[in-house]
């Protein structure tokens, strides 16, 4: 019976030295921008799910959303100001 438990433990743990490195900040920003604009490749999406951490993507997504809303707001204000409103 202990042999079955040993086999299960071996299957659950990733092999030593085979762990994929975490995504670097440039990869996270690139993925968030691509996903936000709707042009994320399936290869990068799969990489993000395998190597990325959810908290990092949530934080980056919130920052991207706030920057996007702020940019749209600023552009609209500038256009309305230029139009004389």
Buried (B, 14 or more C-beta within 10 A) or exposed (E): EEEEEEEEEEEEEEEEEEEEEEBEEEBBBBBBBBBBEEEBEEEBBEBBEEEBEEEBBEEBBEEBEEEEEEEEEEEEEEEEEEEEE
